[in-house]
Every structure is written in C-alpha cells, then in structure tokens.
Amino acid sequence: MKNTPYPNLFEPIRIGNFDVQNRICHVPTDICSANADGSINDRVITYHEEIAKGGCGFIICGAATPDKATGRPTVCCIAVDEDPLIPGLASLAEAMHRHGAKCAVQVQHPGRQAAWPRKNLISATDMVVDIPGSAGHEVIYAEGAAKGKAIRSMNVEEIYDLIEKFGEAGWRLQQAGFDSVELHGAHGYMIAQFMSEYVNRRNDRFGGSFINRMRFVLEIINRIKLKCGKDFPIGIRYSAEEWLEGTRKLEESVKIARLMEESGIAYLDISAGIFEVPGPTMDPMYYPEGWNTYTAEEIKKHVKIPVITSHTLRDPDYCEKILAEGKTDMVGLSRQMIADPYWGNKAKAGKKEEIRKCISCLVGCWQESLMIKRHMRCAINPAVGDERFINIAPAEKKFEVAVVGGGPGGMETARIATLRGHSVTIFEKTGELGGAILCCCTVHGKNKMRWYADWQRRQIKKLNAEVRCNIEPAASDLKGFDAVILATGAKVARPDIPGIDLPLVVSFEDVLRCKSKNCEYYPEDKGVPAVTGDTVLVWGDHFGAADTIEKLGYEGKKVYVVTENMEFAEWMEPCHKDVMVKRFAQSNGEGLKGKTFAKPVTVIPNTSVFEIKKDGEVVIVDSSFKRSTLKVDNVVLGWVEPDHSFYKSLLEQGVKVTMIGDLKKVRNLRGAVTDGANIGLALDKELMLNANNGLIANLPTGIEL
Ligand SMILES: Cc1cc2nc3c(=O)[nH]c(=O)nc-3n(C[C@H](O)[C@H](O)[C@H](O)COP(=O)(O)O)c2cc1C
C-alpha cells in the first residue's frame, strides 16, 4: 500500500470468505445504547457508522444477548433473540457497509455477570460473586452492605436451550447481512464460564476435562454452522491469560486456538483477563501500549487463521510495527475508537498528531455509563452519545468570547467555539495551557493524560484561539467580550487549623506540577521538590491526593493518607482503584511489570487533621473524637474547593458569564470537558442568561426575555 506511512496497517486481509481493506479492527464494545428491548436505534447506528467512515476495516459490534430474559451484559445492550429485531440489525450492517467496512456482531450471554436481570442468574456452576469492576456487579443500596449475587448452575436441558439460542442469534445476524458472527468467550462471561477450569466445577459432560469444558462453545459453533452453512465465518474472542491463580494460562490458550481452527473458526480475537481481576480485563491508565501483544504473537505461531490482538493499542507507529514483525494479523481497538472514530483515516494520511488518543481513564465509557446502567459516553470525545457534536454547524452569530482558565474545560470551550467561528481569547494564569491535567504528567502510570492536553493544545493553536498566559484577568479586562466563560477550576482547600501555614505544609499542586526542563511548554526548571522528607501525610482522597500518593509512593516515600471519608477514594473508577490498592500494598496490577512501592501506603479513614506542629508532629482525630499523633516530614493538602466570588461579582456587573468544570462543581475530566463542549454550542444567536444563570442561545419563536 502506497501513499501512507503505514503500509502494513493498510494491507488488505481475507477472513473466512470475505476481504477486509486494512488491518484495523474495532474489537467488540458494548455501548449500552440500544433501545430497552435491545432493538437498534439511531444512536447505535451513528456510533458504528462513524467508525466505518473513519476507515476501520472490520467492525465487531459489542456484546449482543441471545436471550435477554436470562441475561443482558448491560441494560441497553443489543439483543439478537427475536426475529423482529432483524430489520434494525440490517440497517446497522448497511450503515457500516456503506463506508466499505466489513462487520460482525459479538454474541454474548453474560451468565453470572448480567447487569439485568439482577437476580436468579444462571451459569456453568453454582456460586456467589461480587465483581466490583464489572457492569454486572452487585447493586448495593445506599444503606446496604455487599452480600454477593447468588448464581445458579444450569441443568443440561437449559444448556442445550441456550446453545440453540446462540445458534438462532447467529442465523439472525446472517439474515441481517453481517459478514460474520463472533462468540464472546472472554472476560468471565457465560462461554468463558464453561471454558474456565477456575469457574466451571461441573462433573457432567460440560465440565471437568479440557474437552468437556470446551463442549458448550463447540456445540454453539456446530449449531451456527448447521443454521448458517459452514461458510458463514464465525470468530471467537477469548482471554489468552486470565491473570488469576487457577485460571487459564497461555499454554492452554494455544491448545484452544488449535481446537478452534479445527472446528472451523474463521478468526481468533485474543483478549485478556477475567473480571475478578479488572486490571488486565479493562486496562486502566497504568497499562502500557501493547502490553498484551505477546499473547497473539505466541498463538499466531500455532494457527493459520487470522489473529487479532487488542488492549491498549493507540499509536499507529506501534500497530504498524507489530504487523510488520508478524506478531499479529490485525490490530484491535476498542476505546481508541470511542475517543476518535477517525483513527484509521488519520493514520492513513500520516496525521498521527491529529489523533485524539484514548487516555484509558474508563470514566465516560465505563464508570459513569455502563457500570451505572446508562448509555455510553466518553470523557474526551463529547460526540459519543451526543450527536450534536458530530457535525458542528457554524454559529449564526459570531461573538468575542473570553475563556478564563486554560484547563480541559476551558480548552474544550475554546475548541468548539472557534470551530463554530467565534473569536476566542483564553486567559491562563500559569505559563501554559493544560490546567489540572498537567499535574498528572509527573505521576507514574498517569501520564497518558498528557496526550489529551497536548492534543487540545495543538487544536487550539491550529484553530487560532488567542492564548494569553501568565495573567489573571480583572473584571475590567473582560469588559469588551460578549461572553465570559470561567473555567478556573477548584482551589486547594486550606482548612483553618493550627499549623496550616507552616513551611512543611504544601499542596498537591506543589508536589505534582510538571517542572520538566524538556517540556516544550514549560522550559524553565523550577528546581527544588516540594516534598523534602521521607515520611509524608497526605490529607484528602480526591484526584490530587490520589496522584500525590502515587508519585510519592513510587519515589520510595512512606505515605500516610488521612481522609474524613469511610473508604479511600470511593469516587474512583473501580478498575483503576483495584490496581492502585494493589500498588499501595507494594505489589502491582496483574500483567504490569513496573516498579512497586518500597513502603506500603497506610490509609487512615474516618479521620481528620486537628493540628500540625513545627517539628512535624500531626494530631489527627477520628470520628469518635479520639486523638492520636503521627510524626512526618511533610503534610500535603489534597482537598479542593471552588471559589465563586469572582463569578458573583461579574454577574452583578451584568456580564454574560458562566462557570464550567470544577469551578461549577468539583468532578473530573469528563465533567469539565462536557461542560466546555456544551458552552461551545450554546454560544449563538441571541446569547442570553436564563433564569438559572445558564448561557443559552435562544428561546422558541415568540418567547422573549
Ligand atoms: C465500554 C466498553 C465496553 C466493552 N464491551 C465489550 C464487549 O462487548 N465485548 C468484549 O469482548 N469486550 C468488551 N470490552 C473490552 C474491549 O473490547 C477491550 O478489550 C478493552 O477495552 C481493552 O482494549 P482497548 O484498550 O482497545 O480499549 C469493552 C470495553 C469497554 C471500555
């Protein structure tokens, strides 16, 4: 393939009886956006159509249930269990075919991991599970405690009934015009439950020996072939390593690969993990590019059918390299396509810098959507689940807009507003754009956040927004603007306790802010580290505090964490938390090879700081008012709070002003970016403040203010 820096990535490939134009695969991603009955709607079509337009060769739509009465992986997954669903599925296939992509749907019964129903779940074996990182985790009500979900083993009649339902599902997808069907044998869902020596404790023909554990999936393959003909390509996804004691290792996965090839499977989609260990299953930020490639590389040595590798693939250079080296036949991208569905086109054109790389935060696509039974969103791509952002129209009326604060919310406002033709000036008090994201650059395992900051900064430059650094504007500086967007974030909280102003007390920003000499945006070296001693107390458990603990723990310091909350970082995305807590205990997330902490992190919940003394003695007080002391070298303030005084004064002066991001309400990156994007769209027409002091473009004809 000529005219691209990535000839291997854009080399066609044959899978079963169809040709794919390139080596890019959208690995199955349940977007939990179908209708409540599992039928296809415009949102599902648009999501996949954009990926097809974006140049992805082979799109495997996420988990679709063959029997919604007994199991849906997410509450709004696609369903393939009734014939009246076929026309909608056909429209979905057509939308992808229109743009040259080939497509499949992954059929999955969640078994023990069903998000719905929540009770009376079926599986290969009786068990009780609570898997906090999974979308099917036990729902624990506000005043309740986790008990675990009781799961019931299927009898043989039920197993054959489900096999038949898988067969019917395959047939419906063929009828709808899909090029292939994929079986979901990964991540501890039903097929994986049968395949797994760890989960499957049956002693009949569906459990025990290797071949008995494979019988369920083999029967499904046979049933689909019987209904669809032997040429209809069937793929299978499974985890090459499940990363838990007693679960599958690569050796057995090679055996499975051979068996699947013999059984007429057309391709292998090699994944990782079982949900008991969410790290390798869902790859939080800690996981490096291509950490799972070695499994496909090994499996590929033993089969002739195409092998797809996935998990944290973001960079076209890396993807090209593993294809060129013969380690895989295709590269599988899930979250990268959520963050930027046009990855393929951008890579082909050699515009790698234009790719909005997924930062693996799992906030929009998992924590704040599938896990809590909502439609999928994305922290950095506001167009996912909100189609208003796909084809952004120019504003009818152009404004002069001031954005105060160049963090993620401010940058997103500026990006959307300039795209729409407004003239934007960003006022940033530091020497560079990036805001709170820049605190992550210095934290081991978190520096993917930097990718987003850099991408935004390039966009801002390209779109010619004016950036004025090292300035905190006064009201008079903002007078000439049509609208003022305050995006200054939250400030470090400094509770009024004895000792708060001592030099040994520093803020998380002092510890985390990037001070690299090599950073193109931050050329001066700011010298002395904020934390000078070896023993540190971090007060708080929000983002800044958590990142500070990571940084200091990684550097070998002894860290105590004091939080008024009952549990450390309850807000944190659970897959990240699983890995982080393991790191606190001086180990690592499964599949990670990085340095571990020299000293364990000690979390002291339900407690506050009462007094800090000059010699580093810190008096803490628990929820029963019991006092104790700790001796430390530094105290790091990790709580933040918004300060609305400037906003209120501007409002009183009649300025059309609005707050976004953490200044409005302390949340996370997704909160800030979504606010910024929404304001970028609201800047139009009559531009007014409504009775909530929200900026709106207009009201219906005849309704005037
Ligand atoms: C929102 C979301 C939905 C997912 N749905 C599925 C699914 O339906 N089937 C599946 O096999 N894997 C699913 N996965 C796992 C991904 O396919 C992929 O293996 C994982 O996210 C790691 O790869 P990535 O770094 O390319 O995202 C899902 C992941 C996410 C984040």
The ligand as a Tripos MOL2 file, in Angstrom:
@<TRIPOS>MOLECULE
LIG
   31    33     1     0     0
SMALL
NO_CHARGES

@<TRIPOS>ATOM
      1 C1        -17.2810    0.4540   27.3010 C.3       1 LIG1
      2 C2        -16.6470   -0.8610   26.9990 C.ar      1 LIG1
      3 C3        -17.4190   -1.8930   26.5010 C.ar      1 LIG1
      4 C4        -16.8280   -3.1090   26.1960 C.ar      1 LIG1
      5 N1        -17.5960   -4.0890   25.6790 N.ar      1 LIG1
      6 C5        -17.0390   -5.2620   25.3150 C.ar      1 LIG1
      7 C6        -17.8180   -6.2630   24.6970 C.ar      1 LIG1
      8 O1        -19.0000   -6.1030   24.4740 O.2       1 LIG1
      9 N2        -17.1920   -7.4250   24.3580 N.ar      1 LIG1
     10 C7        -15.8600   -7.6350   24.5730 C.ar      1 LIG1
     11 O2        -15.3580   -8.6830   24.2190 O.2       1 LIG1
     12 N3        -15.1060   -6.6750   25.1490 N.ar      1 LIG1
     13 C8        -15.6490   -5.5060   25.5120 C.ar      1 LIG1
     14 N4        -14.8720   -4.5230   26.0560 N.ar      1 LIG1
     15 C9        -13.4220   -4.7290   26.1510 C.3       1 LIG1
     16 C10       -12.7290   -4.1240   24.9350 C.3       1 LIG1
     17 O3        -13.1080   -4.7700   23.7550 O.3       1 LIG1
     18 C11       -11.2070   -4.1610   25.0490 C.3       1 LIG1
     19 O4        -10.7840   -5.4910   25.1110 O.3       1 LIG1
     20 C12       -10.6620   -3.4200   26.2520 C.3       1 LIG1
     21 O5        -11.3150   -2.1990   26.4030 O.3       1 LIG1
     22 C13        -9.1710   -3.1450   26.1100 C.3       1 LIG1
     23 O6         -8.8480   -2.6790   24.8360 O.3       1 LIG1
     24 P1         -8.7360   -1.1150   24.4560 P.3       1 LIG1
     25 O7         -7.5320   -0.5800   25.1780 O.co2     1 LIG1
     26 O8         -8.5800   -1.1080   22.9600 O.co2     1 LIG1
     27 O9         -9.9630   -0.4580   24.9000 O.co2     1 LIG1
     28 C14       -15.4420   -3.3060   26.3890 C.ar      1 LIG1
     29 C15       -14.6860   -2.2620   26.9000 C.ar      1 LIG1
     30 C16       -15.2570   -1.0590   27.2030 C.ar      1 LIG1
     31 C17       -14.4080    0.0490   27.7290 C.3       1 LIG1
@<TRIPOS>BOND
     1     1     2 1
     2     2     3 ar
     3     2    30 ar
     4     3     4 ar
     5     4     5 ar
     6     4    28 ar
     7     5     6 ar
     8     6     7 ar
     9     6    13 1
    10     7     8 2
    11     7     9 ar
    12     9    10 ar
    13    10    11 2
    14    10    12 ar
    15    12    13 ar
    16    13    14 ar
    17    14    15 1
    18    14    28 ar
    19    15    16 1
    20    16    17 1
    21    16    18 1
    22    18    19 1
    23    18    20 1
    24    20    21 1
    25    20    22 1
    26    22    23 1
    27    23    24 1
    28    24    25 2
    29    24    26 1
    30    24    27 1
    31    28    29 ar
    32    29    30 ar
    33    30    31 1
@<TRIPOS>SUBSTRUCTURE
     1 LIG1         1 GROUP 0 **** ****
